């Protein structure tokens, strides 16, 4: 059969959020299963889940929140247009100009172990996230970080979450699995096991219960027969079992969706997704947040010189590499916020195009005027060289992109040495920041995610930026509720990076999911992750 092109899911609202789309369905076999029975098999990459990333409250990996959404419910649900609707909270009020949020909770929710969901459960989870001993990074930051003042049990079904100052991103944070809820009984007895996860440990209120887990192989979720409190009052799942197959090799994920062994497969690369059978629906949902980028460490090595950082960014032919490697499916990034993220500054587009002549001039100005026997620039007998540490596993397409970047830099006499490291070895260098650059993308709907990457005290400040004026902007953004004012603030932050070049954005990835025609009712959250509340199979 002819190959089907990728169908990009386009933003449907002015702020560019990814829309939740239902997939069309048709009979996939001669005999349909009994209503409410059956199994959905979901193939994912998931390679690092077994390395202590089964707990979204402590993990920074997108995949942790993606799979554990089946178990962990949230206070509110974020709609495609960015607004918020009830979930575990039936109503809420914002007090003290955004320094406190008071939630009225449902009174009919129970955890998978029979424990009651109430205000005390909210407090136990939020206080666990905020506790330094938990070593939560992303979730703690989304909970307000140093601004979190505590959670108060007003009564059994009313809870007040307070901050030391107005904290505008909180509702968005409270809609994510990272601020989802575990059973208080688990937090009392087994909190130290949540990173590893498993049956009887990963216990929430969600539509599915985690009933079996074989690390690096599969996670089995079984329908919660009592579920009646999902988004939009969705109830019990229409199928019995959600089996998540962990298949790190993209070609294997493609193989199982094409053969019918899986009902859907996520985290597919564009080159393989473009050649899938046209009987499959293929959706590419562009991540909001910080595009896949290179983080230049300005406190270590050659990137202390802003001219070298700018030369580095101008020496890379990003447009050509991204177009060829990702088959035109991922847009080249111009800013440290992707185009589907609120407050994206489109005025940066085209402002730092590929220009090796400009790179050469900047490096000459910075004093790197001599060449060694291999053609690399030198100064005072030292080669112009930078060491790039990368976290394994590295997909083939990103490896190809890295090769293209190294080739472009060599053309201007810049030696880029890349080291692909296992997590332990990576963290040994990332902690003390003994590297020149590293790479990642970071999904997020609220632009406050830039605070963790660029604030002096940001937990993901790989570039080691420390700029009081920038800190002030980021602090103003987190305290500002007015949408227009926030757009101006984060526009200034993006412009700052355009001039300072702490981060070099490369492309905005999409979460690509292929779905069999037997699946209906699948939707996506604003991060492009599949949601199974209304899914049925036939």
C-alpha positions as CSV (number, residue, x, y, z in Angstrom):
1,X,0.0,0.0,0.0
2,X,1.2,3.6,-0.6
3,X,2.8,5.3,2.4
4,X,0.6,7.8,4.2
5,X,2.0,11.3,5.1
6,X,2.2,12.5,8.6
7,X,-0.9,14.4,9.7
8,X,0.3,17.3,11.8
9,X,-2.2,18.2,14.5
10,X,-2.3,22.0,14.2
11,X,-3.1,24.4,17.0
12,X,-6.7,25.4,17.1
13,X,-6.5,28.4,19.5
14,X,-4.7,31.7,19.4
15,X,-2.2,30.7,22.1
16,X,-1.2,27.7,20.0
17,X,-2.0,24.8,22.3
18,X,-2.1,21.3,21.0
19,X,-5.7,20.3,20.4
20,X,-7.1,17.0,21.7
21,X,-8.3,15.1,18.7
22,X,-10.5,12.1,18.6
23,X,-9.6,9.4,16.2
24,X,-12.0,7.8,13.7
25,X,-12.7,4.1,14.2
26,X,-13.9,1.2,12.3
27,X,-14.1,-2.5,12.9
28,X,-10.7,-4.2,13.1
29,X,-11.9,-7.8,13.1
30,X,-14.8,-10.0,12.0
31,X,-15.9,-10.4,15.6
32,X,-16.1,-7.5,18.0
33,X,-15.2,-8.1,21.7
34,X,-17.8,-7.8,24.4
35,X,-18.4,-4.2,25.4
36,X,-16.1,-3.1,28.1
37,X,-13.7,-6.1,27.7
38,X,-10.5,-6.4,25.8
39,X,-6.9,-5.1,25.9
40,X,-5.2,-2.0,24.4
41,X,-1.5,-2.5,23.8
42,X,0.6,0.7,23.7
43,X,4.2,0.5,22.5
44,X,6.5,3.2,23.8
45,X,10.3,3.9,24.0
46,X,10.5,4.0,27.8
47,X,14.1,3.0,28.1
48,X,14.9,5.0,31.3
49,X,11.7,4.2,33.3
50,X,13.5,1.4,35.1
51,X,16.3,3.8,36.2
52,X,14.2,5.3,39.0
53,X,11.8,7.2,36.8
54,X,8.4,5.6,37.6
55,X,7.4,8.4,39.8
56,X,6.4,11.7,38.1
57,X,6.7,13.5,41.4
58,X,10.5,13.0,41.3
59,X,11.3,12.3,37.6
60,X,12.0,14.9,35.0
61,X,11.4,12.5,32.1
62,X,8.2,13.1,30.0
63,X,7.7,9.4,29.7
64,X,7.1,9.1,33.5
65,X,4.1,11.5,33.4
66,X,3.0,10.0,30.1
67,X,2.5,6.4,31.4
68,X,1.5,7.3,35.0
69,X,-1.4,9.5,33.9
70,X,-3.4,6.3,33.8
71,X,-2.9,6.1,37.6
72,X,-2.6,9.6,38.9
73,X,-5.4,12.1,38.7
74,X,-5.1,15.9,39.2
75,X,-7.1,18.7,40.9
76,X,-8.1,20.3,37.6
77,X,-8.1,19.4,33.8
78,X,-6.6,21.8,31.2
79,X,-8.7,22.1,28.1
80,X,-7.4,22.5,24.5
81,X,-8.0,26.3,24.7
82,X,-5.9,26.6,27.9
83,X,-8.8,27.0,30.3
84,X,-9.3,24.8,33.4
85,X,-12.3,22.6,34.3
86,X,-13.1,20.5,37.4
87,X,-11.5,17.1,38.0
88,X,-10.8,16.0,41.6
89,X,-11.7,19.5,42.6
90,X,-15.2,20.7,41.9
91,X,-14.4,24.4,42.3
92,X,-11.6,26.7,43.3
93,X,-11.0,30.3,44.3
94,X,-7.8,32.4,43.9
95,X,-7.1,34.6,46.9
96,X,-4.5,37.2,47.8
97,X,-3.8,38.2,44.2
98,X,-2.7,34.7,43.4
99,X,-0.8,33.8,46.5
100,X,-3.4,31.3,47.6
101,X,-5.7,28.8,45.9
102,X,-8.6,27.2,47.7
103,X,-10.0,24.0,46.3
104,X,-13.4,22.3,47.0
105,X,-12.8,18.6,46.5
106,X,-15.1,15.8,45.4
107,X,-16.4,13.7,48.2
108,X,-16.8,10.4,46.3
109,X,-13.2,9.6,45.3
110,X,-11.1,6.6,46.6
111,X,-7.7,5.4,45.9
112,X,-7.0,1.9,44.4
113,X,-6.3,0.6,47.9
114,X,-9.5,1.9,49.4
115,X,-8.1,5.0,51.0
116,X,-10.3,8.1,50.8
117,X,-9.2,11.0,48.7
118,X,-9.6,14.2,50.8
119,X,-7.9,17.4,51.8
120,X,-5.4,15.5,54.0
121,X,-4.3,13.4,50.9
122,X,-3.7,16.6,48.9
123,X,-1.6,18.0,51.8
124,X,0.4,14.8,52.1
125,X,1.3,14.7,48.4
126,X,2.2,18.3,48.1
127,X,4.2,18.3,51.3
128,X,6.0,15.2,50.0
129,X,6.9,16.9,46.8
130,X,8.2,20.0,48.6
131,X,10.2,18.1,51.1
132,X,13.9,18.4,50.2
133,X,14.5,14.8,51.2
134,X,12.2,13.7,48.3
135,X,14.7,15.2,45.9
136,X,11.9,16.3,43.6
137,X,13.2,18.8,41.0
138,X,10.6,19.5,38.3
139,X,7.5,18.8,40.3
140,X,8.8,20.8,43.3
141,X,9.5,23.7,40.9
142,X,6.0,23.5,39.5
143,X,4.6,23.5,43.0
144,X,6.3,26.8,43.4
145,X,9.7,25.8,44.7
146,X,10.9,28.4,47.2
147,X,7.5,30.1,46.9
148,X,5.5,27.2,48.3
149,X,4.3,28.1,51.8
150,X,2.3,25.0,52.5
151,X,-1.0,23.3,52.2
152,X,-3.7,23.7,54.8
153,X,-6.6,21.3,55.5
154,X,-9.6,23.7,55.9
155,X,-12.0,20.8,56.3
156,X,-12.3,17.3,54.9
157,X,-13.1,18.4,51.4
158,X,-11.5,21.9,51.3
159,X,-7.8,22.6,51.0
160,X,-5.8,25.9,50.7
161,X,-2.5,25.9,48.9
162,X,-0.5,29.0,49.8
163,X,2.6,30.7,48.4
164,X,4.8,33.4,49.8
165,X,3.9,35.6,46.8
166,X,1.5,35.5,43.8
167,X,2.2,32.3,41.8
168,X,0.4,32.4,38.5
169,X,1.5,29.0,37.0
170,X,-0.1,27.0,39.7
171,X,-3.4,25.9,38.0
172,X,-1.4,24.7,35.0
173,X,0.9,22.8,37.3
174,X,-2.0,21.3,39.2
175,X,-3.4,19.8,36.0
176,X,-0.4,17.6,35.4
177,X,0.5,14.1,36.5
178,X,3.6,15.6,38.3
179,X,1.3,17.0,40.9
180,X,-1.0,14.0,40.8
181,X,-1.9,12.0,43.9
182,X,-0.7,8.8,45.5
183,X,-2.5,7.0,48.3
184,X,-1.5,8.5,51.7
185,X,-1.0,4.9,52.9
186,X,1.7,4.4,50.3
187,X,3.3,7.7,51.2
188,X,3.5,6.5,54.8
189,X,4.8,3.0,54.1
190,X,6.5,2.9,50.8
191,X,7.4,6.4,49.6
192,X,11.0,5.3,49.1
193,X,9.9,2.7,46.6
194,X,7.9,5.0,44.3
195,X,10.8,5.8,42.0
196,X,11.0,2.0,41.2
197,X,7.2,1.7,41.1
198,X,5.1,-1.4,40.8
199,X,1.9,-3.1,42.0
200,X,0.8,-1.9,45.5
201,X,3.3,0.9,45.3
202,X,2.1,3.1,42.3
203,X,-1.4,3.5,43.9
204,X,-3.5,6.5,42.8
205,X,-7.2,7.3,42.0
206,X,-6.9,7.0,38.3
207,X,-9.0,5.0,35.7
208,X,-6.4,2.2,35.8
209,X,-4.5,0.4,38.5
210,X,-1.0,-0.7,38.0
211,X,-1.2,-4.5,38.5
212,X,2.0,-5.8,36.9
213,X,5.4,-4.4,36.0
214,X,8.4,-6.0,34.5
215,X,11.2,-3.4,34.2
216,X,12.4,-2.7,30.7
217,X,9.6,-5.0,29.3
218,X,6.0,-4.0,30.1
219,X,3.6,-2.2,32.5
220,X,0.2,-3.6,32.9
221,X,-2.7,-1.4,34.0
222,X,-6.1,-2.9,34.9
223,X,-9.4,-1.0,34.8
224,X,-10.5,0.7,38.0
225,X,-14.1,-0.6,38.1
226,X,-15.1,2.1,40.6
227,X,-13.8,5.1,38.6
228,X,-16.5,7.8,38.2
229,X,-14.6,11.1,38.5
230,X,-12.6,11.6,35.3
231,X,-12.3,14.8,33.3
232,X,-15.8,15.8,32.0
233,X,-17.2,13.3,34.5
234,X,-15.8,10.4,32.4
235,X,-16.3,7.1,34.2
236,X,-15.1,3.5,34.0
237,X,-12.8,2.7,31.1
238,X,-14.4,0.9,28.2
239,X,-11.7,-1.8,28.0
240,X,-10.2,-4.0,30.7
241,X,-6.4,-3.8,30.3
242,X,-3.9,-1.2,29.2
243,X,-0.6,-3.0,28.5
244,X,2.4,-0.7,27.9
245,X,5.1,-2.5,25.9
246,X,8.6,-0.9,26.5
247,X,10.4,-1.1,23.2
248,X,13.4,1.2,23.0
249,X,14.1,0.5,19.3
250,X,11.9,2.7,17.1
251,X,11.9,0.1,14.3
252,X,10.5,-2.4,16.7
253,X,7.7,-0.1,17.7
254,X,6.9,0.4,14.0
255,X,7.0,-3.3,13.5
256,X,4.5,-4.1,16.3
257,X,2.0,-1.4,15.2
258,X,2.2,-2.6,11.5
259,X,1.8,-6.2,12.5
260,X,-1.2,-5.6,14.7
261,X,0.7,-6.7,17.9
262,X,0.1,-3.2,19.3
263,X,-2.9,-0.9,19.0
264,X,-0.9,2.3,19.2
265,X,2.7,3.2,19.2
266,X,4.2,6.5,20.4
267,X,7.6,8.3,20.3
268,X,8.0,7.4,16.6
269,X,10.7,9.2,14.5
270,X,9.5,11.1,11.4
271,X,11.4,8.9,8.9
272,X,9.7,5.7,10.1
273,X,6.3,7.3,10.7
274,X,6.2,8.7,7.1
275,X,6.3,5.2,5.7
276,X,3.6,3.6,7.8
277,X,0.7,1.8,6.2
278,X,-2.2,4.2,5.3
279,X,-4.6,2.0,7.3
280,X,-3.0,3.6,10.4
281,X,-3.8,7.1,11.7
282,X,-0.5,8.9,12.4
283,X,-0.7,12.1,14.5
284,X,2.2,14.5,15.2
285,X,1.5,16.7,18.2
286,X,4.1,19.4,18.6
287,X,5.4,19.8,22.1
288,X,4.9,23.1,23.8
289,X,7.9,24.3,25.9
290,X,11.6,24.6,25.3
291,X,12.6,23.1,22.0
292,X,15.4,20.5,21.7
293,X,18.4,22.7,22.4
294,X,22.1,22.9,23.2
295,X,23.0,24.4,26.6
296,X,26.3,26.3,26.5
297,X,28.1,26.3,29.8
298,X,29.4,29.9,30.1
299,X,31.2,29.2,33.4
300,X,33.4,26.4,32.0
301,X,35.8,26.5,29.1
302,X,35.5,28.4,25.8
303,X,31.9,29.4,26.1
304,X,32.7,32.0,28.8
305,X,33.2,34.3,25.8
306,X,29.9,35.5,24.3
307,X,31.5,35.9,20.9
308,X,32.4,32.2,20.9
309,X,28.8,31.3,21.9
310,X,27.4,33.5,19.1
311,X,29.9,32.1,16.6
312,X,29.0,28.6,17.6
313,X,25.3,29.3,16.9
314,X,25.9,31.0,13.5
315,X,28.3,28.2,12.3
316,X,25.6,25.5,12.4
317,X,23.3,25.0,9.3
318,X,20.3,24.2,11.4
319,X,17.7,24.7,8.7
320,X,19.3,22.1,6.3
321,X,20.1,19.6,9.0
322,X,16.6,19.7,10.6
323,X,14.8,19.6,7.2
324,X,16.8,16.6,5.9
325,X,17.0,14.5,9.2
326,X,13.4,15.0,10.3
327,X,11.9,14.9,6.8
328,X,10.4,18.4,7.1
329,X,8.1,17.3,10.0
330,X,9.8,19.2,12.8
331,X,10.1,23.0,12.5
332,X,13.5,24.6,13.0
333,X,13.4,26.5,16.3
334,X,14.3,30.2,16.6
335,X,13.5,30.8,20.3
336,X,13.8,29.1,23.6
337,X,10.0,28.7,23.5
338,X,8.4,26.6,20.8
339,X,5.7,28.2,18.6
340,X,2.9,26.3,20.3
341,X,3.8,27.8,23.7
342,X,1.9,30.8,25.1
343,X,4.1,34.0,24.9
344,X,6.2,32.7,22.0
345,X,8.0,35.6,20.4
346,X,7.8,35.2,16.6
347,X,9.9,38.3,16.0
348,X,13.0,36.1,16.6
349,X,12.4,34.1,13.5
350,X,15.1,34.6,10.9
351,X,17.3,36.7,13.3
352,X,20.3,34.3,13.5
353,X,20.5,32.4,10.3
354,X,23.4,30.2,9.2
355,X,26.4,32.5,8.5
356,X,29.8,30.8,8.6
357,X,31.5,34.1,7.5
358,X,30.1,35.9,10.6
359,X,31.2,32.9,12.7
360,X,34.7,33.2,11.4
361,X,34.8,36.9,12.0
362,X,33.6,36.5,15.6
363,X,36.2,33.8,16.3
364,X,38.9,36.0,14.9
365,X,37.8,38.8,17.1
366,X,37.9,36.5,20.1
367,X,41.5,35.7,19.4
368,X,41.2,32.2,17.9
369,X,43.2,33.1,14.8
370,X,45.8,30.4,14.5
371,X,45.3,26.8,13.1
372,X,46.8,23.5,14.1
373,X,47.8,20.6,11.9
374,X,44.2,19.3,11.8
375,X,42.8,22.7,10.8
376,X,41.3,23.6,14.1
377,X,41.6,27.1,15.5
378,X,44.1,27.7,18.4
379,X,44.9,30.5,20.8
380,X,47.9,30.6,23.1
381,X,48.7,27.0,22.0
382,X,45.2,25.7,23.0
383,X,42.8,24.2,20.5
384,X,39.3,25.7,20.2
385,X,37.4,22.7,21.5
386,X,34.2,22.0,23.4
387,X,33.0,18.8,25.0
388,X,29.3,17.8,24.6
389,X,27.9,15.3,27.0
390,X,24.8,13.5,26.0
391,X,22.4,11.2,28.0
392,X,21.9,7.7,26.6
393,X,20.0,6.4,24.8
394,X,20.4,8.7,21.8
395,X,17.9,8.2,19.0
396,X,19.4,7.7,15.5
397,X,18.0,11.0,14.2
398,X,19.6,13.0,17.0
399,X,22.9,11.2,16.5
400,X,22.7,12.2,12.8
401,X,22.0,15.8,13.9
402,X,25.0,15.8,16.2
403,X,27.2,14.6,13.3
404,X,26.0,17.4,11.1
405,X,26.7,20.0,13.9
406,X,30.2,18.6,14.4
407,X,30.8,18.8,10.6
408,X,29.6,22.4,10.4
409,X,31.7,23.5,13.3
410,X,34.8,21.8,11.9
411,X,34.4,23.9,8.8
412,X,35.1,27.0,10.9
413,X,37.9,25.4,12.9
414,X,35.8,24.5,16.0
415,X,36.5,21.1,17.5
416,X,33.3,19.6,19.0
417,X,33.9,16.3,21.0
418,X,30.8,14.4,21.9
419,X,30.5,11.9,24.7
420,X,27.4,9.7,25.0
421,X,27.2,8.7,28.7
422,X,25.2,6.3,30.8
423,X,23.0,8.1,33.4
424,X,25.4,7.6,36.3
425,X,28.4,8.9,34.3
426,X,26.4,11.8,32.9
427,X,25.3,12.9,36.4
428,X,28.9,12.8,37.6
429,X,29.7,15.6,35.2
430,X,26.3,17.3,35.1
431,X,26.3,17.9,38.9
432,X,29.6,19.9,39.1
433,X,29.0,21.3,35.6
434,X,32.3,19.9,34.3
435,X,31.3,20.0,30.6
436,X,31.0,22.6,27.8
437,X,27.6,21.8,26.5
438,X,24.7,19.4,26.8
439,X,21.3,18.9,25.2
440,X,17.6,18.2,25.8
441,X,14.1,19.4,25.0
442,X,11.7,20.3,27.8
443,X,8.0,20.2,27.4
444,X,5.7,22.6,29.3
445,X,2.7,24.7,28.7
446,X,3.5,27.6,31.0
447,X,6.6,29.7,30.1
448,X,7.6,29.7,33.7
449,X,9.6,26.6,32.8
450,X,12.3,29.1,31.6
451,X,12.9,30.0,35.3
452,X,14.4,26.5,36.0
453,X,16.7,26.8,33.0
454,X,17.9,30.4,33.2
455,X,17.4,31.7,36.7
456,X,20.6,31.9,38.8
457,X,19.1,29.3,41.2
458,X,17.3,27.3,38.5
459,X,17.6,23.5,39.0
460,X,18.2,23.0,35.2
461,X,20.5,25.9,34.7
462,X,23.0,23.9,32.7
463,X,24.4,27.1,31.1
464,X,25.2,28.4,34.6
465,X,23.6,31.8,33.8
466,X,23.7,34.3,36.6
467,X,22.2,37.7,35.5
468,X,20.3,39.8,38.1
469,X,18.3,41.6,35.4
470,X,17.2,38.2,33.9
471,X,16.4,36.9,37.4
472,X,14.2,39.9,38.0
473,X,12.3,39.3,34.7
474,X,11.7,35.6,35.6
475,X,10.6,36.5,39.1
476,X,8.2,39.1,37.7
477,X,6.8,36.5,35.2
478,X,5.9,34.0,37.9
479,X,4.1,36.6,39.9
480,X,2.1,38.2,37.1
481,X,-1.4,36.9,36.2
482,X,-2.2,39.3,33.4
483,X,-1.8,37.5,30.0
484,X,-0.5,40.6,28.1
485,X,1.9,41.5,30.8
486,X,3.3,37.9,30.8
487,X,3.7,37.9,27.1
488,X,5.8,41.1,27.3
489,X,7.9,39.7,30.1
490,X,8.7,36.4,28.5
491,X,9.2,38.2,25.2
492,X,12.0,40.0,26.9
493,X,13.4,36.7,28.3
494,X,13.5,35.2,24.8
495,X,15.1,38.4,23.4
496,X,17.7,38.2,26.1
497,X,18.7,34.7,25.0
498,X,18.8,35.8,21.4
499,X,21.5,38.3,22.4
500,X,23.3,36.3,25.1
501,X,23.2,32.9,23.5
502,X,23.1,30.8,26.6
503,X,20.9,28.2,24.9
504,X,20.9,27.3,21.2
505,X,17.4,26.1,20.2
506,X,17.5,23.6,17.3
507,X,14.1,22.2,16.5
508,X,10.6,21.7,18.0
509,X,9.9,18.0,18.3
510,X,6.5,16.4,18.1
511,X,5.2,13.3,19.9
512,X,4.2,11.1,17.0
513,X,1.7,8.4,17.7
514,X,0.4,5.8,15.2
515,X,-3.0,4.3,16.0
516,X,-4.8,1.2,14.6
517,X,-8.2,1.7,13.0
518,X,-9.7,-0.5,15.7
519,X,-9.2,2.2,18.4
520,X,-11.7,5.0,18.8
521,X,-12.1,7.8,21.2
522,X,-8.4,8.4,21.8
523,X,-7.5,12.0,22.7
524,X,-4.3,13.9,23.5
525,X,-3.4,16.2,26.3
526,X,-1.6,19.5,25.6
527,X,1.7,17.8,25.6
528,X,0.6,15.4,22.8
529,X,0.4,12.4,25.2
530,X,-2.4,9.9,24.6
531,X,-5.4,9.9,27.0
532,X,-7.6,6.8,27.4
533,X,-10.6,8.0,29.2
534,X,-13.0,7.5,26.3
535,X,-11.2,4.9,24.3
536,X,-12.9,1.8,23.0
537,X,-11.7,-1.0,20.8
538,X,-13.7,-2.9,18.2
